[in-house]
Amino acid sequence: MKKEQVVNCQFSVWYPIFKKHTIKSLILPLPQNVIEYLLDDGTLVVPESNTQQPATNCNDSDSEEDIQWSDDETTTVTAPEFPEFTSKVQEAINALGGRVFPKLNWSSPRDANWIALNSSLQCHSLSDVFLLFKSSDFITHDLTQPFLLCNDDSPDPEISFELVLRKWSELIPGGEFRCFVKENKLIGISQRDYTQYYQHISKQRGDICRAIHDFFRDHVQYKFLDEDFVLDVYRDSEGRVWVIDLNPFGEVTDSLLFTWEELTNQVERDPDQQDGPVFRYTTSEVTVQPSPCLSYRMPRDFVDLSTGEDAYKLIDFLKLQKSQQEQSDEEA
């Protein structure tokens, strides 16, 4: 995987090419102060939403005079404000119908949907976007290590980071597929949500594979900047195919039901399959697995402590335990 391939897979590069065959989206430059805020490893504080919240009824007993305030010293964390950027984002969200799916140049915060309301990536304001972005390792990777697995020694290209807002669409996971393209040839198709069994895929596998192959031939082949890439598509209930995303052809992209060794060396065809790309999908409920994104629900500090990967965190934890024990003994 070359750095140029990663650059070419940025949303703002491929979107104009396939605009007629994908979801309507708007792209906003990401200001430097917003980037710094997203990378700040401090307390998670997001700006308040401009959306008005319904008033709540308060009993007389909840009046300010009856509230007992603590005299203990407290630390106040002020939420950052980006008035000009907030205004542009809200204007874009409104233009897209009031509900959007956010991402950066390459990644969406799929690993952070656990922190959002109803575990959804649907956003109505910049505050919703920030909550997801600040909680996502995928977003941090985009901002800090986009060329991590590239094998060329050339200097890292300069990247202009962008906030991508996509019109919210209710996509059924069983309709999403990942296509692997090598030398401008579609060599493999994998069920995107491979952790689940979808009966309709087994029944319609011929139609699905044919529809994706025809779409690739008519609208994608030889039109992208690279000859090796990974294409995510969606087949709707009427059989139409849409472009969802493009990714680099390399280990930075999940190979799903294939291995990268297979894909790099040209995947071997099942003797029972006809000519065309190799199509793999989950064939039985017995093989259903938990989503790989579930692992991101465990805070990284807990993982480091349990595995002993970060000795300093373990030392801090033991010091904290000792301090709490000493304080408990003094109060006894």
C-alpha positions in Angstrom: 0.0 0.0 0.0 1.4 3.3 -1.1 0.9 6.7 0.5 -0.5 8.0 -2.7 -3.2 5.3 -2.6 -4.3 6.5 0.9 -4.4 10.1 -0.3 -6.6 9.1 -3.3 -9.1 7.3 -1.0 -9.9 10.6 0.8 -13.6 11.3 0.6 -13.1 14.7 -1.1 -11.1 12.9 -3.8 -13.5 10.1 -4.7 -16.8 11.9 -4.0 -16.8 14.1 -7.1 -16.1 11.1 -9.3 -19.0 9.0 -8.0 -21.4 11.8 -6.8 -24.3 10.5 -8.9 -24.0 7.1 -7.4 -23.7 7.8 -3.7 -25.4 9.6 -0.8 -25.6 13.4 -0.9 -22.8 14.9 1.3 -21.2 18.1 2.2 -17.5 18.7 3.1 -16.2 21.3 5.5 -12.6 22.2 6.2 -11.6 21.4 9.7 -10.1 24.4 11.5 -6.8 23.9 13.4 -8.3 24.7 16.8 -11.0 22.0 16.2 -8.3 19.5 15.3 -6.4 20.4 18.5 -9.6 20.0 20.5 -10.2 16.5 19.0 -6.7 15.4 19.9 -6.8 16.8 23.4 -6.5 13.9 25.7 -8.1 15.6 28.7 -11.7 15.5 30.1 -14.4 14.8 27.5 -16.3 18.0 27.3 -18.4 18.9 24.3 -19.8 22.3 23.4 -23.5 22.8 24.2 -25.9 22.2 21.3 -27.7 25.2 19.8 -30.8 23.2 19.6 -33.3 24.3 22.2 -34.2 21.7 24.8 -37.8 21.4 26.1 -38.2 23.2 29.4 -38.5 21.0 32.5 -40.9 21.5 35.3 -39.4 22.2 38.7 -41.0 21.8 42.1 -40.8 24.6 44.6 -38.6 22.3 46.7 -36.0 22.3 43.9 -35.6 26.1 44.0 -32.1 27.6 44.3 -32.6 28.5 48.0 -33.2 24.8 48.9 -30.2 23.5 47.1 -27.3 22.7 49.5 -24.1 23.6 47.7 -20.9 21.9 48.8 -18.0 24.0 50.2 -15.5 21.6 48.8 -13.1 22.9 46.2 -14.2 21.8 42.7 -12.6 22.1 39.3 -14.6 23.7 36.6 -14.0 22.5 33.0 -15.2 25.0 30.4 -16.5 23.6 27.2 -14.7 25.0 24.1 -16.6 27.2 21.7 -16.2 27.4 17.9 -19.0 29.8 16.9 -18.1 30.3 13.3 -17.5 26.6 12.6 -20.6 25.6 14.6 -22.7 27.9 12.5 -21.3 26.4 9.3 -21.9 22.8 10.5 -25.4 23.5 11.6 -26.2 25.2 8.3 -24.9 22.1 6.5 -26.8 19.7 8.7 -30.0 21.7 8.0 -29.3 21.6 4.3 -29.1 17.8 4.5 -32.4 17.4 6.2 -31.4 17.8 9.9 -29.8 14.4 10.3 -26.4 13.4 9.2 -23.7 10.7 9.3 -20.3 12.2 10.1 -16.8 11.1 9.1 -13.4 12.5 8.5 -11.2 12.2 5.4 -11.3 8.4 5.6 -13.0 7.0 8.7 -16.3 7.3 10.5 -16.5 6.9 14.3 -18.1 3.4 14.1 -16.2 2.3 17.1 -17.8 5.0 19.2 -21.5 4.3 18.6 -21.8 2.8 22.1 -21.5 6.3 23.6 -24.3 7.9 21.5 -28.0 7.9 22.2 -29.6 4.6 21.0 -26.1 3.5 19.8 -26.6 5.4 16.6 -24.2 7.5 14.5 -27.0 9.9 13.6 -26.1 13.5 14.5 -28.2 16.6 14.7 -25.6 19.1 15.8 -21.8 19.7 16.1 -22.0 18.5 19.8 -23.3 15.1 18.6 -20.4 14.9 16.1 -17.8 15.9 18.7 -19.1 13.3 21.2 -18.5 10.6 18.7 -15.2 11.9 17.3 -13.7 12.4 20.8 -14.6 8.8 21.7 -13.3 7.2 18.5 -9.9 5.5 17.9 -10.7 5.4 14.2 -10.9 9.2 14.1 -7.7 9.6 16.1 -6.0 7.3 13.6 -7.1 9.5 10.7 -5.7 12.6 12.5 -2.4 11.1 13.6 -1.4 8.0 11.7 -3.1 7.9 8.3 0.0 6.5 6.6 0.9 4.0 9.4 0.9 0.8 7.2 2.3 2.3 4.0 5.4 0.6 2.7 7.1 3.5 0.8 9.7 5.7 2.4 8.6 9.0 0.7 7.7 11.9 3.0 4.2 12.0 4.3 1.9 14.1 2.1 0.4 17.1 3.7 -3.3 16.5 4.5 -6.0 19.1 4.8 -8.5 17.5 7.3 -12.2 17.8 6.5 -15.4 17.1 8.3 -17.7 15.1 6.0 -21.5 15.3 6.7 -23.6 12.7 4.8 -27.4 12.8 4.5 -28.7 10.3 7.0 -30.0 7.1 5.3 -31.4 4.1 7.0 -29.2 1.4 5.5 -29.9 -2.2 6.3 -26.7 -4.0 7.3 -27.6 -7.0 5.2 -27.4 -4.9 2.1 -23.8 -3.7 2.6 -21.0 -5.4 0.7 -17.2 -4.8 0.5 -15.6 -5.2 -3.0 -11.9 -5.9 -3.5 -10.5 -4.5 -6.7 -7.0 -5.5 -8.0 -5.6 -4.1 -11.3 -9.0 -2.7 -12.0 -10.6 -6.2 -11.8 -13.2 -7.1 -9.2 -11.7 -10.1 -7.6 -13.8 -10.5 -4.4 -17.0 -9.5 -2.7 -17.6 -10.0 1.1 -20.7 -9.5 3.2 -20.0 -6.3 5.1 -21.6 -7.3 8.4 -20.1 -10.8 8.4 -20.9 -11.3 12.1 -24.5 -11.9 11.3 -26.4 -14.4 9.2 -28.9 -12.9 6.6 -31.1 -15.5 5.0 -31.8 -13.3 2.0 -28.1 -13.2 1.0 -28.1 -17.0 0.6 -31.3 -17.0 -1.4 -30.2 -14.1 -3.7 -26.5 -14.6 -3.9 -26.5 -14.9 -7.7 -28.6 -11.7 -8.2 -26.5 -9.8 -5.6 -23.1 -10.8 -7.2 -24.4 -10.0 -10.7 -25.8 -6.6 -9.7 -22.6 -5.6 -8.0 -20.4 -6.8 -10.8 -22.6 -5.0 -13.4 -22.5 -1.8 -11.4 -18.7 -2.0 -11.0 -18.3 -2.6 -14.8 -20.6 0.2 -15.8 -19.9 2.9 -13.2 -16.6 2.3 -11.4 -14.1 0.3 -13.4 -11.2 2.5 -14.8 -12.8 5.7 -13.4 -10.9 5.8 -10.1 -7.4 7.1 -9.7 -5.9 3.8 -8.6 -6.2 0.3 -10.1 -6.1 -1.3 -6.6 -8.7 -0.3 -4.1 -11.6 -1.5 -1.9 -15.1 -0.4 -2.6 -18.0 -0.5 -0.2 -21.4 -0.7 -1.8 -25.1 -0.9 -0.8 -27.7 -2.9 -2.7 -31.2 -1.5 -1.9 -34.5 -3.3 -1.9 -35.1 -2.6 -5.6 -31.7 -4.1 -6.6 -29.9 -0.8 -7.2 -26.3 -0.5 -6.1 -24.8 2.6 -4.5 -21.3 3.6 -3.6 -20.8 4.0 0.1 -17.1 4.4 0.6 -13.6 3.7 -1.0 -10.7 2.4 1.0 -7.0 1.6 0.3 -6.1 -1.9 -0.9 -4.1 -2.9 2.1 -4.1 -4.1 5.7 -5.4 -0.7 7.0 -8.7 -1.9 5.6 -10.6 -4.8 7.1 -10.5 -7.8 4.7 -13.6 -9.3 6.4 -14.2 -12.9 5.1 -11.0 -12.9 3.1 -7.3 -12.6 4.2 -5.0 -10.1 2.8 -2.6 -12.9 1.7 -5.4 -14.3 -0.4 -6.3 -10.9 -1.9 -2.7 -9.9 -2.6 -2.0 -13.2 -4.4 -5.3 -13.2 -6.2 -8.0 -15.1 -4.3 -8.5 -18.7 -5.5 -12.0 -19.4 -6.9 -14.3 -22.1 -5.6 -14.6 -24.8 -8.3 -18.4 -24.6 -8.0 -18.5 -20.9 -8.7 -18.9 -19.5 -12.2 -16.7 -16.8 -13.7 -16.7 -13.5 -11.9 -15.6 -12.3 -8.4 -15.4 -14.7 -5.5 -18.5 -13.9 -3.3 -18.2 -14.8 0.4 -21.0 -14.5 3.0 -22.0 -15.9 6.4 -23.8 -19.2 5.5 -25.2 -20.3 8.8 -26.3 -18.9 12.2 -23.8 -21.2 13.8 -21.0 -18.9 12.6 -22.5 -15.7 13.9 -20.0 -13.7 16.0 -20.1 -10.6 18.2 -19.3 -7.3 16.4 -15.5 -6.5 16.4 -16.4 -2.9 17.4 -17.6 -4.2 20.8 -14.0 -4.3 22.0 -13.9 -0.5 21.8 -16.5 -0.2 24.6 -13.8 -1.1 27.1 -11.8 2.0 28.1 -8.2 1.7 26.9 -6.8 2.2 30.4 -8.7 -0.8 31.7 -7.3 -2.9 28.9 -3.7 -1.7 29.6 -4.1 -2.5 33.3 -5.5 -6.0 32.7 -2.8 -6.9 30.2 0.1 -5.2 32.0 1.0 -3.3 28.8 1.5 0.0 30.5 3.6 -0.3 33.7 3.1 3.4 34.5 -0.6 3.1 34.6 -0.3 0.1 36.9 2.0 2.1 39.3 -0.4 5.0 39.3 -3.2 2.6 40.1 -1.4 1.0 43.0 -0.5 4.5 44.4 -4.1 5.5 44.2 -5.1 2.3 46.0 -2.5 2.9 48.7 -3.7 6.5 49.1 -7.3 5.5 49.5 -6.4 2.8 52.0 -4.4 5.3 54.1 -7.3 7.8 54.0 -9.7 5.1 55.1 -7.4 4.2 58.0 -7.2 7.8 59.2 -11.0 8.2 59.2 -11.5 4.9 61.1 
